[in-house]
Structures are given as structure tokens and as C-alpha cells.
Amino acid sequence: MVDDEIDAFNEKKASFNLNKTLEEDLEQLNIVKYNINRTSALISKLGIRKNLIEESQRDLEQSISHIDLQQLRLLYEEVAENISGVQKTFEDLVAFHNNMVIEKVKYISQDLPELIQKLQDSQEELSILLRKEKELTDEVAKGDSFEELEKIIFELNEKYRIKGEYESIISQLNEVEKILIHLMRKLII
């Protein structure tokens, strides 16, 4: 009886109206989803790198000295009088510091234009992949409802499970019967 039900569900499944290129579409859909994940990860990585560069750039730009040179010059001159061997003026030191900071900013931000371009390219690629994913998903969904197919497959699996339970019980009964026959033969002898 269970075998008849299994055969009926298999026939239903075989006659189900699915997309003719379902397997190829599913394969393409899996590839597109993989590429979406890969591209999304790249976008995240590039975005983090871009943000770190911009944050470092801002921090360095804020470290450029915008101080009252008059007040510090008085302090520096007092130090220069008390300590011998000071050869540079305070203004020279501040200018040197600021130039070093400007050079650091240039060095850190030199990759930023290329990074922004890669980020834009990756975002465009992601948009294309998302459109492709939608097209493939629509194509895969053509034909009868996948919910109906899933129900049939679920019922089919359930019937196979029941069949397995019955076969297990029958196997256990056969083992018990063999043991009983063996014991009865011993009793008779």
C-alpha cells in the first residue's frame, strides 16, 4: 500500500510543470549568489579601507599646528636663552612639523582615488548581479508553484520514512521468528 502511494507521488512529481531549464537556471543562480557574496565582501573591505584612510587623513590634518606663534616664540626664546646649542627657530620647527604632516597626508591618501574607483566599479557589478539574480529567480519560479512541489516531495519523503519503519519492523519480526524457530527446534530435540 505504501509502495503504491510512493509510486503515485513519484508520478505527480514527474508530471509537475517545471521550468524546462531548471537545473541550468539553478546552477547559474548559485553562481550569481556566490558572486554577489564575493562582491559584497569586497565592497565591505574596500569601504572599510576607504573610511580608515579618510579618518587617518582627517586626524593628520587636525594635527597641523595652528597655534599662536607669538606666545610660543616668547617661550621658545626663553628656552633658547637657558639652554645652549638650540640652532633652529621655533617657526622653523613648526613649519617642519606641518610640512611632515602634509607629506603624510599625501602619502596616506595617494591610493584613495583608485580605491574609490574600485568601490564604484564593485557597486555597479553588485547591481548587475542583483538584477541577474532577480531574473534567474523569476525564471526558476516559472511553472507550477514550488510550494506544491515541496509538498509533494515532503509527502514522498514521509512515505519513504514510513516504508523504512515498516521494513525495519518486518526485519525485526523476521529475526524474532528465526530465533523462535531455532528455540522450538531445540525444544523438540
C-alpha positions, 0 to 999 in steps of 0.5 A: 500500500505504501509502495503504491502511494510512493509510486503515485507521488513519484508520478505527480512529481514527474508530471509537475510543470517545471521550468524546462531549464531548471537545473541550468537556471539553478546552477547559474543562480548559485553562481550569481549568489556566490558572486554577489557574496564575493562582491559584497565582501569586497565592497565591505573591505574596500569601504572599510579601507576607504573610511580608515584612510579618510579618518587617518587623513582627517586626524593628520590634518587636525594635527597641523599646528595652528597655534599662536606663534607669538606666545610660543616664540616668547617661550621658545626664546626663553628656552633658547636663552637657558639652554645652549646649542638650540640652532633652529627657530621655533617657526622653523620647527613648526613649519617642519612639523606641518610640512611632515604632516602634509607629506603624510597626508599625501602619502596616506591618501595617494591610493584613495582615488583608485580605491574609490574607483574600485568601490564604484566599479564593485557597486555597479557589478553588485547591481548587475548581479542583483538584477541577474539574480532577480531574473534567474529567480523569476525564471526558476519560479516559472511553472507550477508553484514550488510550494506544491512541489515541496509538498509533494516531495515532503509527502514522498519523503514521509512515505519513504520514512514510513516504508523504512519503519515498516521494513525495519519492523518486518526485519525485526519480526523476521529475526524474532521468528528465526530465533523462535524457530531455532528455540522450538527446534531445540525444544523438540530435540 
